[in-house]
Amino acid sequence: MQIFDIATGASVLTINGTFTGEQFGAAIAYVGDINADGVGDWAIGGPFNGVIGTDGGRCSIHSGLNGAQLRIVRGAAGDLLGTAISVARDSNADGVVELLIGTPGFGAGDEGRLLLVSGKSVAVLASFDGASAGAEFGRVVASAESGNGDGHADLLGAWAGCKRVDLVSGANSALMKPIAPPLFARTLATASGALALLDGDGPGSLVAIGAPDDATGEANAGALSLQKLDDLYLQITPEIALDTATVSAIVRGGPSGAAFCLVLEEIDGTVVNTLLALAVPDANGADATSDTVPPGMAGIVWGLRSFAIGFDGKVVDTALETLTFE
């Protein structure tokens, strides 16, 4: 990896890999002055490092002054740790930023894992595993800062090709929202894609999701989707339901112990505001309810929203989610 002076374009520091073929520099992140020598330092990934096991990978923090290694995290064989790196806010109050590190090769089926690691001690503070074989979760990572306003750094991790992006709580490693960008092809793309938090911290922030291999328009034309972070997240599964199907409503991201309510806000665009359920979330701030679709619902569209008391003591709500009956 090379560091350049923006003003002059001159190279001021080169930091080289130490293991043949490790692809040191595949991911980099500026971490600030970790060792208090007055110069900012860098986290650098080498996903094919094999010191511990073949393609285990590494993420090491290096001095921006002289390139010396200050900290290191290594993966087990096949983990590809260090494929993606991002900086997150200081969530354990030790005065040093944390690191998000992707290990897309983790697991027997390449499910992948996302790690939240202390920038001071490189201890693992939180982790979240991919949901299915081949997900390669952690192929791309980004900090969502506090995605639900609880003050903890939350995590954004992408499946291979940004086919799906998961928003994960940095407080308890619980899934808050699976994001399947509506414009993207549902077939697995091969490119890594990209994630970026666009406009600040907390609810209302926008996340940009790029999938360069998306073929919804033209072959490999790519796509970009903007997704808004919220205080609370409602997932309806399935979003299109037939008679006798079981429909689940899952609310995530709220404070533990604060009551949720699920409201039928609209029927075919007409406001009805009917209370469907009341519940108290579990220790991870989530609750699920389900029911069976009765006969005669075909052609009707429901608009559903959930409400809760947020971390700031005020009422918060989810985005309006639709359920279409066929």
PyMOL commands that set and color helices and strands:
alter all, ss='L'
color gray80, all
select helices_A, chain A and resi 160-162
alter helices_A, ss='H'
color red, helices_A
select strands_A, chain A and resi 2-4+11-14+27-32+41-46+58-62+69-74+84-88+98-103+113-118+124-129+140-145+154-158+165-168+175-179+194-197+206-211+223-228+233-237+240-241+246-252+260-267+270-279+287-292+301-309+315-317+321-325
alter strands_A, ss='S'
color yellow, strands_A
deselect
rebuild
show_as cartoon
